[in-house]
Amino acid sequence: MLIESGGVIHFRHCARYIDAVQQTDWFKAAFSAYTGPLTVVGGSGGSHADALQRRIKIGMADRRSLSACEQACLHEIAHVVTPDYGPSGERREPANGRNSSKGHHHAWRVNFILIVRMTL
């Protein structure tokens, strides 16, 4: 699904890969609220996810190799399925500062590892 052409992977291939992960039985069971379509875009720089907008950007920096692209896709899926706020509305990590993990809090790490293990 992730096809390199001319030294880069087109973001549409990333979108297809992300959709394929979302449609697996294990993903549907684990993250049933997140099986609907996501908007996947390309662009310069690095990758980013916006869970509220259900949008993933796979940046050019991550689309120059198959392994980096796959890792970025799975990394950003984990951001979409892992809210930065817990069930009671409490923030899962400090808003910023030295102790902030910038969205890579414990819940995100657990989901990222699950997504990677099940996908790979």
Order of alpha helices (4+ residues) and beta strands (2+ residues): beta-beta-alpha-alpha-beta-beta-beta-alpha-alpha
